[in-house]
């Protein structure tokens, strides 16, 4: 939007942007100049009424109201990572409203942004949730803003009388500060903790011995889709050692099936039918299943690489020691001996061979 664009008056334009004051001013200026035939406006999130009125004044004053073909709120102010998981993807959101320099205006803006994100999810589902939150603080601010947005929506309230409404619980992160900083032992959590992991894409470096004995480092990138990846969906919440073991077993089974099919296709291990008929039908079925089997094998090999990369980081940083000590502290194992708890924490934190600065800070 900010770039200079040549006029194409015979072609309609589709705008897709955030409904900010700056973006609306640019669109109004485009319409006044007659850059395009008609303007179809699509906004990522809900267009605030005050901004809509300001935009209307701009296009009316410039006499370009006829250039607006339509305006639509697309309610896309969230990221769906899985079928049962979404994120608002607000960077540094915790620091934003808990930092020492956070002003009242910053708090108000942050809570509004969160409410807009949740409203986008509600509008996408088309169901009005039952909202529950603790009294006071950030959760109540967000809940009240969200409730107001739902009340102002022209069609959502029609579904409010439904008996099958979802439950939306809004909590402050401060209610449970242990979970986000504690080391963990499950497959998905370790992938996120040990490797570069964002929007279901994992990246890590693999070092192999190259020509002349020189090590060659390669950057590996894989997309993990829990809804399509059978192994990941099944084992993402399992303990890491269990995921490693299952990966090895599954890979052996798939390899054995592949070898069996290839042997049959080559004419080996073909059973002899006493009636004289061939096993052509069984062979054709087995061969037809080979592409899917190979795809499954390839996916398992991807997980083998990821598991190895995670294992390398876990071993290098000695993560199990941090995990075990944190579990002991969280579950009250040191309740009657705080002096020993302090000693064990300081001993691990001061050991230069254990973990990195972030690991020790989290401890």
N, C-alpha and C positions, 0 to 999 in steps of 0.2 A: 504493500500500500504506500509506503514512503518513497518508493522510487518514481522517477519520471516515466510516464507512459504515453505512447502515441494514441491519439483519438481513433476509435473505430466505431463510428456512429451507427453503422448498419448491423452491429453485432450486440446481442444482449450480454450482460456481465453477471456472473455469479460471485458474490462476495461471501467469504467464509472467514470470520475473524471474531475477536473478543469485542463485546460492546463497550468499549472505552470511549471517553470523551474525545480523545485524539483521533481514534479510528472513525468515529461518526462524523467528525469535522471533515476528514479527508473524503469520505463517501459523499457528503453533501457538496463538497467542492467539485468532485468528479461529475455529479449530476448537473451542477450549475454550468459547468464547461461543456456538457453534452458529449463526454468522452465515449459513452456507449449508448446503445439503443434503449435498453431497459435494464434496470438494476434489480436483481433478485438477492435480497439480503438474508444471510444465514448467520446467526450468532451462536458461538460456542455455548454460552450459558444464557440465563435469563436476562433480558434487557430491562434495566431498572426504569421505572416509570418517569422519574425526573430526567434521565438521559433521553428517553423516548420523546418527551415533550420538547427538550432542547433541540433535538434533531429535527423534529417536525417544524419548529420555528425557522431553522436554517433553510430547509428545502422550500418552505412557503415563501420566505423572504426573497429567495433567489428565483422563484417562479418555476421550480423544477420538480414539483410534486408529481407530475405525470410520469416522470422518469422512474419512479419507484413502482416496480411490478408487484412486490410482495416482501413481507418481513416475517422471518420465522426464527423462533428460539429452538435450537436443536438439542439442548440439554446434554451436552457432551463434556461437561466439566468434571470428568472422572476417568480413571483408567481401569478397565476390566482385565485383570491378570488371569483369572480363572472363572469358570462358571459360577463359583460360589465365593469369589473374592474380588473386591475392587479397592482401589486406592485413590485418594484425592491428589496424590503426587504434589503436595505443597512442600517445597524445599525449606528445611530448617524451621518447620512450623512450631516445634516445641520451644526452641530458643526465641522465636518471634514473640510469643506471648508470656514467656517465663523469664526472659532476660531482664537484667537490672535496668537497662535503658529503655524498656518498653513503655511508651506513653499511652495515655487513654485512647488517643486517636489510632495508634498502631494496633492496640487490642481490638478496637471496634472494627477496623479494617480486616484483621485476621479472622475474627469470628464471623464476619459477613462472608468472607471468601469460603470458609468451611461450610457455612449454611448453604451457599450457592451450590457447592459441590454435592452436598447431601440432597438438595432439592433436585438437582439434575438426575440423580439416581432414582429418586421417588417418581419423578415425571416419566422417566424411561420405563419403569415398572408399571406405571399407571395405577398404583395402589397407594392409598393413604395409610401410612403406618400409625400404630399406637406409639406415641413418643414418651419415653421415660428417661429421667435424668435426676442426679442429685440436686438439691436446692442450692442456689448461689453459685457464683463462680462462672467459669467459661462454659461448662456443659449447659447450664440454664440459659445463658446468653444465646448460644447456638440454637437450642431448642425453641426459644421464643421467636427468633428470626425465621427459623424453618417453618414453624407453625403459621406465621404471618404470610410467608410466601405461598404456602399451600392454600391458605384461605383466599388469597388474591387470584389464584389460578382459575380460569373460567370453567374447566371441566373436571378437575381432580376431585372436587368435593362431592361429585355425584357418586363416587365409589366409597364415600366415608361410611355409609350405612351397611357395607358388606360385613358379613359375619366372619370372613376369612381375611382379616387384615394382618399384615406383618407387624412384628414388634421391633422398634428401633430404640436401642439403649445407647445413650450418649454419656460417656465417662471421660473424666480427666485422666491424662496419662500419669499424673502424680498419684493416682490411686494404686498403681502398681509399677514402681520404678525398677523393680528387680528384673522383670522379664526382658526388657530391651537391652540391658547391659550384661546380663549373665551369660557366660559361655554355655553352650548346649551340646547335645550329643546326637541329634537327629540329622538325617541326610540333608533335607532341604535347608535347614537352619545353618548347617556347616557350610554348604555351598555358598549361601549368602554371606556368611561370616568370613570364610577363608579366601574366597575368590571374588573377582569383580563380577557383580551380578546385578543387573538392572533390567526391568521390564521383561523378565523371563529369558534374558540372554546372559549367558555366562562366558567369561573370557579368562584365559590363563595362558601362561607360557610353558612350553615344553622344551627341554634341552636334550638334544641328541648328539652323539659323537659323529662329526662330519669327516670329510676328506682330510688327510694329513693329521688326524688325531685332534683336530680343532672342534670344540663344541659349537653346535649350531642351535640357536634359540628360535623357536617358531611360536607365533601367537595363534592359539586355537580359539575359535568362537562357535558356540553351539546355542541353539534355541531350545528351551525346555518348555513343552506344553503339557501341563498336568492333565488336561482334558483329552489329549490324543496319545500321549506317551504312557503306555500301559505300565511299564516298570516304574516310572517316576510317580505315577498316580498311586501305585500300590505301596511304594516304599519311602515316599518323601517324609513321612512322619515316623518312620521306624528308626531305631538306633543305628548309628553308622556302621558298626561291625556286622549287624544283621543285613544291611543293604549290600555290603561287600560280599558276604557269603551267598546271598540270593542271586547277585549278579553272576558270580562264578558258576553256580548250579544251572541257572537259566541259559547261560552261554554254552555250557557243555551239552545240555539237552538239545538246543537249537543246532549246534554243530553236528551232533550225532544224527539228527533228522535229515540235515542237509546231505551228509555223506551217504545215508541210506537211500535217499531219492536219487542221488547221482549214480550210485551203484546199480540201481534198478534201471535207470535210463541207459546205462552202458551195457545192459544185458546180464549183469551179475546179480546174484542173489534173487533170481526170478523163480518163484515157486512153480513147480510142475503140476498142472491140473490133470488128475487121472481121467477126466472126461475128454481131454485133448484140447479144450479151449484155452486160449491165452489169458494172461492177466492184463490185457491191454487197457481195460477200463480203470483198474486200480492204478496202473502206471500213469495214465493220462491225468487222473485226479491228483496223484502225487506231484507230477510235473507242474500242473496248474497251480499248486500250492507253493511252489518253490519261490516265486517272486516275493510273496508276502513273508515267507520264512526268511529270505535274505534281508528284507527290509527290517524285520524284527531283530535279526542278528546285528545289522549295522547300528541300530538304535542301542542295543545292549553294549556294543563296542564303544559307542559314544559315552555311555555311563561308566564303562571301565576306565576310560581316559579321565573323566571328571572325578571319579572316586580316587584314582591315583593322585591327581593334582591336589585334592583335598587332603589325602593322607600325607602327602609331602609337607603341606603347610602345618597340619596337626602335629606331626612329628618334630618339625623344625621349631615350632613355638611351644611344644610340650603342653598343648591345650588340656589334656586329661587332668593334669595336676590342678590347673585353675578351676576346671569344672567341678572336680571332687571337693575342693576346698570351699568353693562358693555354695555348693549344695549343703555342705555341713554347716556353714554359717546361716544359710537361709532356713534350714529345717530345725535350727536350735540345738544342734549337737554340742555347741560350746556354751550353752546357756549357763551352766554352773562353773565354767572355767574361762572367764573373759581374758585372763592373763595369757593362757595358752593360745587362745584365738588370735590375740594380738601378735604373739610370738610367731605363730605359723604364717600369718599374713605378711609380716615384715621379712621373714626368712625367704619366702617365695618372691616377694617384690624386690628384694635386694640381690637376688641371684641373677647375674648378667647372662647366664646361659638359658634362662627360662623366659619364654615369651618376649613380646616387644613392649614398647611404652604404652600402647593402647590396652594391651592385655592387663598390664599392672594397674593402669588407671581404672579399668572396669572392676578389677578386684577390690 
